Amino acid sequence: MNLDLVSILVPVAFFAGAFGIIAVIFNYLKNEKNRRYAMIEKAIESGQPIPENLLADPKKAEKRSFEYFKNGIIFLFLSAAFWAVFLWKNFNAKAEEAFPFLFIAAFFTAFGLAWMLIGWLRKNQEKNEEKAKNE
């Protein structure tokens, strides 16, 4: 593979992976919330009692923003380890052995950044909910 092609594909794959991970996580969270609301709606329409697990405070069941940040930091430290191994192998003239570590490091970096972005978005959401609650 041509070096110019690799230097283009690696960053593209990195950012595509990051956006893909973010999209999958947001899609899962949205589907879970919609499923919950649909079950509550069906129970109300049919006159059945609403199960306790659906009435529980969804904020307690969901992760808080700090937990997302914590997971993101863990994945970024894992990625730093793989980046270090990649650079060590690459500088020791073993470039062909280093590429698997590059892809693993890019994956963990994208995953860590995605978790941190979700934590940041959750933090903003929590602030907005507190502000609306206090008004």
Secondary structure, 3 states (H helix, E strand, C coil): CCHHHHHHHHHHHHHHHHHHHHHHHHHHHHHHHHHHHHHHHHHHHHCCCCCHHHHCCHHHHCCCHHHHHHHHHHHHHHHHHHHHHHHHHHHCCCHHHHHHHHHHHHHHHHHHHHHHHHHHHHHHHHHHHHHHHHC
